[in-house]
């Protein structure tokens, strides 16, 4: 049964629309959103989730929005084991995660597979804001990239990325560097065939160094949160960055790959970055 149906049967006096309709599963952790007025019932809701899903060992509630330089989202355990660490399997890759210290979205699983399928043999790929390493590892696992480089400023996430690289020894092309992505790209002084900016918010700050690091004709994948049905602000960010770097861009595609709330979508804009005139 769907979670809302189970909860409606348990709490018949509560309007169904106010009850959680589901949860995100990361490893053996269920992450659920609960409206403030149901906070007194959060432990009971968590226990019901664990009862209905024996493979889930922890139920955690979202306790705020993504914030801070490391893009973490506050979570609070409401039932089960008192931890936010887990091991998550996705697209043939094993990921050690600490949801208290780093950003990770399981909803991007299909998107990570989509990008890996686009990577051509011999490409050099850079992932800015790579977190615990899912994009570089999945690209390395499912493509013939010459290099899948992840750059991450959060030391806890970078440590997990190194651990995940060791746990996925069959992935030969992935590697990880710690530091501010714009600075690291400048220090590397090399060009890439494909660059991803995967921060949930604030990724426009990396557009200029990302564009400068792309070879002529290279591909940019820029992720951004925008109101449903509206992407003009996202296009304007890329247009401004290209103008400032003397480059031109050509749209290759746009996809919706998640949402943050009922009216905010996570979009990915795929663009070819060409030389300036």
VEXDREN-2710 file (C-alpha; in Angstrom, 1 decimal):
% VEXDREN-2710
k/r/px/py/pz
1/UNK/0.0/0.0/0.0
2/UNK/1.1/3.6/-0.6
3/UNK/2.2/5.4/2.5
4/UNK/-0.6/7.9/2.5
5/UNK/-3.2/5.1/2.4
6/UNK/-1.6/3.4/5.4
7/UNK/-1.4/6.6/7.3
8/UNK/-5.0/7.6/6.5
9/UNK/-6.2/4.2/7.9
10/UNK/-4.1/4.9/11.1
11/UNK/-5.1/8.5/11.5
12/UNK/-8.7/8.8/10.1
13/UNK/-9.3/12.2/11.7
14/UNK/-6.5/13.9/9.7
15/UNK/-7.1/15.2/6.2
16/UNK/-5.2/12.9/3.9
17/UNK/-3.6/15.8/2.0
18/UNK/-1.8/16.8/5.2
19/UNK/-0.2/13.3/5.6
20/UNK/3.0/12.4/3.9
21/UNK/2.4/10.8/0.5
22/UNK/5.8/9.0/0.4
23/UNK/9.4/9.2/1.2
24/UNK/12.9/9.2/-0.4
25/UNK/15.0/6.2/0.3
26/UNK/18.7/6.5/0.6
27/UNK/20.3/3.2/1.5
28/UNK/18.4/2.0/4.5
29/UNK/17.2/5.5/5.5
30/UNK/13.7/6.9/4.7
31/UNK/13.6/10.7/4.4
32/UNK/10.1/12.1/4.8
33/UNK/8.5/15.5/4.9
34/UNK/6.0/16.2/7.7
35/UNK/3.9/19.3/8.0
36/UNK/4.5/21.3/11.2
37/UNK/1.1/20.6/12.8
38/UNK/1.8/16.8/12.6
39/UNK/5.1/17.1/14.5
40/UNK/3.5/15.4/17.6
41/UNK/2.9/12.4/15.4
42/UNK/6.3/12.3/13.8
43/UNK/7.6/9.4/15.9
44/UNK/4.5/7.3/15.1
45/UNK/4.7/8.1/11.4
46/UNK/8.4/7.0/11.4
47/UNK/7.5/3.8/13.2
48/UNK/4.8/3.1/10.6
49/UNK/7.3/3.5/7.8
50/UNK/9.7/1.1/9.5
51/UNK/7.0/-1.4/10.1
52/UNK/5.8/-1.3/6.4
53/UNK/9.4/-1.4/5.0
54/UNK/11.6/-3.9/6.9
55/UNK/14.7/-3.0/4.9
56/UNK/14.5/0.5/6.2
57/UNK/16.3/0.9/9.5
58/UNK/16.1/4.7/10.0
59/UNK/13.2/7.2/9.4
60/UNK/14.4/10.8/9.3
61/UNK/12.4/14.0/8.8
62/UNK/13.4/17.0/6.7
63/UNK/13.9/19.8/9.2
64/UNK/14.6/22.8/7.0
65/UNK/15.9/23.8/3.5
66/UNK/19.3/23.4/2.0
67/UNK/21.6/26.0/3.4
68/UNK/25.3/27.0/3.9
69/UNK/28.4/26.6/1.8
70/UNK/28.1/22.8/1.8
71/UNK/24.4/22.8/0.7
72/UNK/23.4/20.5/3.5
73/UNK/19.8/20.0/4.5
74/UNK/18.9/19.5/8.2
75/UNK/17.5/16.1/8.9
76/UNK/16.3/14.7/12.2
77/UNK/15.9/11.0/13.1
78/UNK/12.3/10.3/14.2
79/UNK/12.4/6.5/14.5
80/UNK/14.8/3.6/14.3
81/UNK/18.5/3.7/14.6
82/UNK/20.0/7.0/15.6
83/UNK/22.3/7.6/12.6
84/UNK/22.3/9.4/9.3
85/UNK/25.1/7.3/7.7
86/UNK/24.3/4.7/5.2
87/UNK/25.4/2.7/2.1
88/UNK/23.5/3.4/-1.0
89/UNK/23.6/1.4/-4.3
90/UNK/22.8/3.2/-7.6
91/UNK/23.5/2.4/-11.2
92/UNK/26.0/-0.3/-10.3
93/UNK/28.0/1.9/-7.9
94/UNK/28.3/1.7/-4.1
95/UNK/28.1/4.9/-2.2
96/UNK/29.0/5.5/1.5
97/UNK/27.1/8.6/2.6
98/UNK/26.6/10.8/5.7
99/UNK/23.3/12.7/5.1
100/UNK/24.1/15.0/8.1
101/UNK/27.2/16.4/6.5
102/UNK/26.7/16.4/2.7
103/UNK/24.2/16.9/-0.1
104/UNK/22.9/13.9/-1.9
105/UNK/19.7/13.4/-3.9
106/UNK/18.6/9.9/-4.8
107/UNK/16.1/11.4/-7.2
108/UNK/19.0/12.2/-9.6
109/UNK/19.7/8.5/-10.3
110/UNK/18.1/8.6/-13.8
111/UNK/19.8/11.9/-14.5
112/UNK/23.2/10.5/-13.6
113/UNK/22.6/7.5/-15.9
114/UNK/21.5/9.9/-18.7
115/UNK/24.7/11.9/-18.5
116/UNK/26.9/8.8/-18.4
117/UNK/25.2/7.6/-21.6
118/UNK/26.1/10.9/-23.3
119/UNK/29.8/10.7/-22.6
120/UNK/31.8/9.7/-25.6
121/UNK/34.9/7.5/-25.5
122/UNK/38.0/9.5/-24.6
123/UNK/36.2/12.5/-23.1
124/UNK/37.6/14.4/-20.1
125/UNK/34.7/15.3/-17.8
126/UNK/34.7/17.6/-14.8
127/UNK/31.9/17.6/-12.2
128/UNK/31.8/20.8/-10.0
129/UNK/30.2/20.2/-6.6
130/UNK/30.7/16.5/-6.9
131/UNK/29.8/15.7/-3.3
132/UNK/30.4/12.1/-2.3
133/UNK/31.2/11.2/-6.0
134/UNK/28.0/9.8/-7.6
135/UNK/28.3/11.6/-10.9
136/UNK/32.1/10.8/-11.6
137/UNK/31.8/7.2/-10.4
138/UNK/28.7/6.5/-12.5
139/UNK/30.2/8.2/-15.5
140/UNK/33.4/6.1/-14.9
141/UNK/31.4/2.9/-14.5
142/UNK/29.1/3.3/-17.6
143/UNK/31.3/5.2/-20.1
144/UNK/34.7/5.1/-21.7
145/UNK/35.7/8.5/-20.5
146/UNK/39.4/9.2/-20.3
147/UNK/38.8/11.0/-17.0
148/UNK/35.8/11.8/-14.7
149/UNK/37.0/14.4/-12.3
150/UNK/35.0/15.5/-9.3
151/UNK/35.8/18.7/-7.4
152/UNK/34.2/19.3/-4.0
153/UNK/34.7/22.0/-1.3
154/UNK/33.1/20.1/1.5
155/UNK/35.8/18.1/3.3
156/UNK/33.4/15.5/4.7
157/UNK/31.9/14.9/1.2
158/UNK/35.3/14.7/-0.3
159/UNK/36.4/12.1/2.2
160/UNK/33.4/10.0/1.3
161/UNK/34.2/10.4/-2.3
162/UNK/37.7/9.0/-1.7
163/UNK/36.2/6.1/0.3
164/UNK/33.7/5.5/-2.5
165/UNK/36.5/5.4/-5.1
166/UNK/38.2/2.7/-3.1
167/UNK/34.9/0.8/-2.8
168/UNK/34.4/0.8/-6.5
169/UNK/37.8/-0.4/-7.7
170/UNK/36.5/-1.3/-11.1
171/UNK/36.1/2.4/-11.9
172/UNK/39.4/3.4/-13.3
173/UNK/38.8/6.9/-14.8
174/UNK/37.3/8.7/-11.8
175/UNK/39.4/10.9/-9.5
176/UNK/38.6/13.5/-6.9
177/UNK/40.1/16.9/-5.8
178/UNK/39.2/19.0/-2.8
179/UNK/38.8/22.7/-2.9
180/UNK/36.8/25.6/-4.4
181/UNK/35.9/24.4/-7.9
182/UNK/36.7/27.7/-9.7
183/UNK/40.1/27.9/-8.1
184/UNK/40.9/24.3/-8.7
185/UNK/40.0/24.6/-12.4
186/UNK/42.2/27.6/-12.8
187/UNK/45.1/25.8/-11.2
188/UNK/44.7/22.7/-13.4
189/UNK/44.9/24.9/-16.5
190/UNK/43.5/22.2/-18.8
191/UNK/40.4/21.9/-20.9
192/UNK/37.5/19.5/-20.7
193/UNK/35.1/18.1/-23.2
194/UNK/32.2/18.2/-20.7
195/UNK/31.6/20.1/-17.5
196/UNK/28.7/19.6/-15.0
197/UNK/27.6/22.1/-12.4
198/UNK/25.4/20.1/-10.1
199/UNK/24.9/22.3/-7.0
200/UNK/21.2/22.6/-6.1
201/UNK/21.5/26.3/-5.6
202/UNK/24.2/28.9/-6.4
203/UNK/25.8/27.1/-9.3
204/UNK/25.8/30.3/-11.4
205/UNK/28.9/31.3/-9.4
206/UNK/30.8/28.6/-11.2
207/UNK/29.6/29.3/-14.7
208/UNK/32.5/31.5/-15.8
209/UNK/35.3/29.1/-14.6
210/UNK/33.3/26.2/-16.1
211/UNK/32.9/27.9/-19.5
212/UNK/36.6/28.9/-19.5
213/UNK/37.6/25.3/-18.9
214/UNK/35.6/23.9/-21.8
215/UNK/37.3/23.2/-25.1
216/UNK/35.6/24.8/-28.2
217/UNK/32.4/22.9/-28.8
218/UNK/32.5/21.3/-25.3
219/UNK/29.3/20.6/-23.5
220/UNK/28.0/22.3/-20.3
221/UNK/25.4/20.7/-18.1
222/UNK/24.0/23.4/-15.8
223/UNK/21.6/22.4/-13.0
224/UNK/19.3/25.0/-11.4
225/UNK/16.1/25.3/-9.4
226/UNK/13.5/27.3/-11.2
227/UNK/9.7/27.8/-10.9
228/UNK/7.7/25.3/-12.8
229/UNK/7.4/26.2/-16.5
230/UNK/9.9/29.1/-16.2
231/UNK/13.5/28.8/-17.4
232/UNK/14.2/32.2/-18.7
233/UNK/16.3/33.2/-15.7
234/UNK/18.4/30.1/-16.2
235/UNK/19.0/30.9/-19.8
236/UNK/20.0/34.5/-18.8
237/UNK/22.6/33.2/-16.4
238/UNK/24.3/31.2/-19.2
239/UNK/24.0/34.1/-21.6
240/UNK/25.6/36.5/-19.2
241/UNK/28.5/34.1/-18.4
242/UNK/29.2/33.5/-22.1
243/UNK/29.2/37.2/-22.8
244/UNK/31.7/37.8/-20.0
245/UNK/34.0/35.1/-21.2
246/UNK/33.8/36.0/-24.9
247/UNK/32.1/32.7/-25.8
248/UNK/28.9/31.7/-27.6
249/UNK/26.5/29.0/-26.6
250/UNK/24.0/26.8/-28.3
251/UNK/21.2/24.9/-26.5
252/UNK/21.3/21.2/-26.9
253/UNK/18.4/20.3/-24.7
254/UNK/16.6/20.9/-21.4
255/UNK/15.3/18.3/-18.9
256/UNK/13.3/18.3/-15.7
257/UNK/15.1/16.0/-13.3
258/UNK/13.4/16.6/-10.0
259/UNK/11.6/19.1/-7.9
260/UNK/12.0/21.0/-4.6
261/UNK/8.4/21.5/-3.4
262/UNK/5.3/21.5/-5.5
263/UNK/6.2/24.5/-7.8
264/UNK/10.0/24.4/-8.0
265/UNK/11.6/22.2/-10.5
266/UNK/15.3/21.1/-10.8
267/UNK/16.2/21.7/-14.4
268/UNK/19.3/20.7/-16.4
269/UNK/20.3/22.8/-19.4
270/UNK/22.6/21.1/-21.9
271/UNK/24.6/23.6/-24.0
272/UNK/27.4/23.5/-26.5
273/UNK/30.0/26.2/-25.7
274/UNK/31.5/27.6/-28.9
275/UNK/34.3/30.1/-29.5
276/UNK/33.4/33.8/-29.6
277/UNK/33.1/35.7/-32.9
END
